[in-house]
């Protein structure tokens, strides 16, 4: 029975409390009232509910800037990975208002938000794609594969203004910036990109950018793409957030990181993120797979591309072309680095350990055996459900391998890369982010309590459905979604995060 005289609704008692903003790292209690942290300190008064955190780490909930799952099963798997806020920013959604309405109606375990989808605006203008909000963003990525003008052609001046106008509507409906997956529409010209960046500046919001080119060779190399992106930041003043530094840089990540560092030293608003895997994931219809010199330019053959739902690896460009015609929206894996190769592992380190860079999962939705998206209520997920291991284990893998096993990233720094750094990247959009990514009085009660000794990812490419280990308690807005390592099945405390009115 709850104690009506208790000072707090919940007290997380006696854990190692970490706050990356102040550097606080001590044994303490955390007192929660409603959805906020009321106090942090030693020997707090009683709570109506007490959580024994002795021997455990207590930290802010992780903020994932790059989460394409956006469903109940995706939320649950990410909760076991320590995520309390999952944002669809690289791609985004349109119409933004309708997307938020649909998420609220479905109910969410984690906090959620989206960017405005520049790419969907481009598809609507250039090939007449219907923006009716019926398809999930990842399904919209595969739409229009039968008419690729939206991908390869430069927009006319009038088309550019239409694209900007539709994107503007998304920002006015609460989007958290502009998603620019430029790699899927490399035909977009600099004039169009400049107008989109100027729109972001007008609203004081970031862009979240997948660079237009991915290649180890000029012309149209990854390095050319980074120089172009940095130039847009300098010319327009737009905050250019670079998505998945590891996968888009391929084997040129050291040079790419040096360019980003130089841009930051000059005061340009450029930030980045990475995930701790050498395998990416995208839709079957991604145009860059169809380049005739794909293998030469990327350093991988078509056997590096694997269909998620079947596990099949492709033998040739023609075989992949036939598959993408049949199921353009199906998810595929791209094994661009070999984790067992020491040199490739060093390249992955450059992106994951980049100073001031965020960890972000690029989590993809869960699929049925036939490749359709799964959004049901089954728990635990069965082995017939597939995704990418990063959809289950990005943050726990990072903590286990880089903090615990290799000891190359201090724990407080690692927590910052999962919490404070991503919060600061998006806080120009919404004041809510100033209350997230921190563990202080007045902040939101998005909290993880985990066992550092056994926190680890379990999902593999053979068994993608296995949730991570080590999260003992996960609170979202003061409500438990994981309690004593068990999922709270009916928990739906996730809330929409929208941009502040402009």
Secondary structure as the mmCIF struct_conf table of DSSP 4:
data_model
#
loop_
_struct_conf.conf_type_id
_struct_conf.id
_struct_conf.beg_label_comp_id
_struct_conf.beg_label_asym_id
_struct_conf.beg_label_seq_id
_struct_conf.end_label_comp_id
_struct_conf.end_label_asym_id
_struct_conf.end_label_seq_id
TURN_TY1_P TURN_TY1_P1 UNK A 4 UNK A 5
BEND BEND1 UNK A 7 UNK A 7
STRN STRN1 UNK A 8 UNK A 19
TURN_TY1_P TURN_TY1_P2 UNK A 20 UNK A 23
STRN STRN2 UNK A 24 UNK A 33
TURN_TY1_P TURN_TY1_P3 UNK A 34 UNK A 35
STRN STRN3 UNK A 36 UNK A 41
BEND BEND2 UNK A 42 UNK A 43
STRN STRN4 UNK A 47 UNK A 52
TURN_TY1_P TURN_TY1_P4 UNK A 54 UNK A 55
BEND BEND3 UNK A 56 UNK A 56
STRN STRN5 UNK A 57 UNK A 60
HELX_LH_PP_P HELX_LH_PP_P1 UNK A 61 UNK A 61
STRN STRN6 UNK A 62 UNK A 64
BEND BEND4 UNK A 65 UNK A 65
STRN STRN7 UNK A 66 UNK A 67
BEND BEND5 UNK A 71 UNK A 71
HELX_RH_AL_P HELX_RH_AL_P1 UNK A 72 UNK A 79
TURN_TY1_P TURN_TY1_P5 UNK A 80 UNK A 82
STRN STRN8 UNK A 83 UNK A 93
BEND BEND6 UNK A 94 UNK A 95
HELX_RH_AL_P HELX_RH_AL_P2 UNK A 96 UNK A 106
BEND BEND7 UNK A 109 UNK A 110
STRN STRN9 UNK A 111 UNK A 117
HELX_RH_AL_P HELX_RH_AL_P3 UNK A 118 UNK A 127
BEND BEND8 UNK A 133 UNK A 133
BEND BEND9 UNK A 135 UNK A 135
HELX_RH_AL_P HELX_RH_AL_P4 UNK A 137 UNK A 142
TURN_TY1_P TURN_TY1_P6 UNK A 143 UNK A 146
TURN_TY1_P TURN_TY1_P7 UNK A 148 UNK A 148
HELX_RH_AL_P HELX_RH_AL_P5 UNK A 149 UNK A 152
BEND BEND10 UNK A 153 UNK A 153
HELX_LH_PP_P HELX_LH_PP_P2 UNK A 154 UNK A 156
HELX_RH_AL_P HELX_RH_AL_P6 UNK A 157 UNK A 172
TURN_TY1_P TURN_TY1_P8 UNK A 173 UNK A 174
BEND BEND11 UNK A 176 UNK A 177
STRN STRN10 UNK A 178 UNK A 181
HELX_RH_3T_P HELX_RH_3T_P1 UNK A 182 UNK A 184
TURN_TY1_P TURN_TY1_P9 UNK A 186 UNK A 187
HELX_RH_AL_P HELX_RH_AL_P7 UNK A 190 UNK A 202
TURN_TY1_P TURN_TY1_P10 UNK A 203 UNK A 204
STRN STRN11 UNK A 207 UNK A 210
BEND BEND12 UNK A 212 UNK A 212
BEND BEND13 UNK A 216 UNK A 220
HELX_RH_AL_P HELX_RH_AL_P8 UNK A 222 UNK A 236
STRN STRN12 UNK A 240 UNK A 242
HELX_LH_PP_P HELX_LH_PP_P3 UNK A 243 UNK A 243
HELX_RH_AL_P HELX_RH_AL_P9 UNK A 245 UNK A 249
HELX_RH_3T_P HELX_RH_3T_P2 UNK A 250 UNK A 252
HELX_RH_AL_P HELX_RH_AL_P10 UNK A 253 UNK A 265
TURN_TY1_P TURN_TY1_P11 UNK A 266 UNK A 267
STRN STRN13 UNK A 270 UNK A 274
BEND BEND14 UNK A 276 UNK A 276
BEND BEND15 UNK A 278 UNK A 278
STRN STRN14 UNK A 279 UNK A 283
TURN_TY1_P TURN_TY1_P12 UNK A 284 UNK A 285
HELX_RH_3T_P HELX_RH_3T_P3 UNK A 287 UNK A 290
TURN_TY1_P TURN_TY1_P13 UNK A 292 UNK A 293
HELX_RH_AL_P HELX_RH_AL_P11 UNK A 294 UNK A 298
BEND BEND16 UNK A 299 UNK A 299
HELX_RH_3T_P HELX_RH_3T_P4 UNK A 302 UNK A 304
STRN STRN15 UNK A 305 UNK A 307
TURN_TY1_P TURN_TY1_P14 UNK A 308 UNK A 310
HELX_LH_PP_P HELX_LH_PP_P4 UNK A 312 UNK A 312
STRN STRN16 UNK A 313 UNK A 313
HELX_LH_PP_P HELX_LH_PP_P5 UNK A 314 UNK A 314
BEND BEND17 UNK A 316 UNK A 316
HELX_RH_AL_P HELX_RH_AL_P12 UNK A 317 UNK A 326
TURN_TY1_P TURN_TY1_P15 UNK A 328 UNK A 329
STRN STRN17 UNK A 331 UNK A 335
BEND BEND18 UNK A 337 UNK A 337
TURN_TY1_P TURN_TY1_P16 UNK A 339 UNK A 340
BEND BEND19 UNK A 341 UNK A 341
HELX_RH_AL_P HELX_RH_AL_P13 UNK A 342 UNK A 352
TURN_TY1_P TURN_TY1_P17 UNK A 353 UNK A 353
TURN_TY1_P TURN_TY1_P18 UNK A 355 UNK A 356
HELX_LH_PP_P HELX_LH_PP_P6 UNK A 357 UNK A 357
STRN STRN18 UNK A 358 UNK A 359
STRN STRN19 UNK A 363 UNK A 363
STRN STRN20 UNK A 367 UNK A 367
TURN_TY1_P TURN_TY1_P19 UNK A 369 UNK A 370
BEND BEND20 UNK A 371 UNK A 371
STRN STRN21 UNK A 373 UNK A 373
BEND BEND21 UNK A 379 UNK A 380
HELX_LH_PP_P HELX_LH_PP_P7 UNK A 381 UNK A 382
TURN_TY1_P TURN_TY1_P20 UNK A 383 UNK A 384
STRN STRN22 UNK A 386 UNK A 386
TURN_TY1_P TURN_TY1_P21 UNK A 389 UNK A 389
HELX_RH_AL_P HELX_RH_AL_P14 UNK A 390 UNK A 398
HELX_RH_PI_P HELX_RH_PI_P1 UNK A 399 UNK A 405
BEND BEND22 UNK A 406 UNK A 406
BEND BEND23 UNK A 409 UNK A 409
HELX_RH_AL_P HELX_RH_AL_P15 UNK A 411 UNK A 418
TURN_TY1_P TURN_TY1_P22 UNK A 419 UNK A 419
HELX_RH_AL_P HELX_RH_AL_P16 UNK A 420 UNK A 426
TURN_TY1_P TURN_TY1_P23 UNK A 427 UNK A 429
HELX_RH_3T_P HELX_RH_3T_P5 UNK A 431 UNK A 435
BEND BEND24 UNK A 436 UNK A 437
BEND BEND25 UNK A 440 UNK A 440
TURN_TY1_P TURN_TY1_P24 UNK A 441 UNK A 442
BEND BEND26 UNK A 443 UNK A 443
STRN STRN23 UNK A 444 UNK A 444
STRN STRN24 UNK A 447 UNK A 450
TURN_TY1_P TURN_TY1_P25 UNK A 452 UNK A 454
STRN STRN25 UNK A 456 UNK A 456
BEND BEND27 UNK A 461 UNK A 462
TURN_TY1_P TURN_TY1_P26 UNK A 464 UNK A 465
HELX_LH_PP_P HELX_LH_PP_P8 UNK A 466 UNK A 468
STRN STRN26 UNK A 469 UNK A 469
STRN STRN27 UNK A 471 UNK A 476
TURN_TY1_P TURN_TY1_P27 UNK A 477 UNK A 478
STRN STRN28 UNK A 479 UNK A 483
TURN_TY1_P TURN_TY1_P28 UNK A 484 UNK A 485
STRN STRN29 UNK A 486 UNK A 487
TURN_TY1_P TURN_TY1_P29 UNK A 489 UNK A 490
STRN STRN30 UNK A 496 UNK A 496
HELX_LH_PP_P HELX_LH_PP_P9 UNK A 499 UNK A 501
#
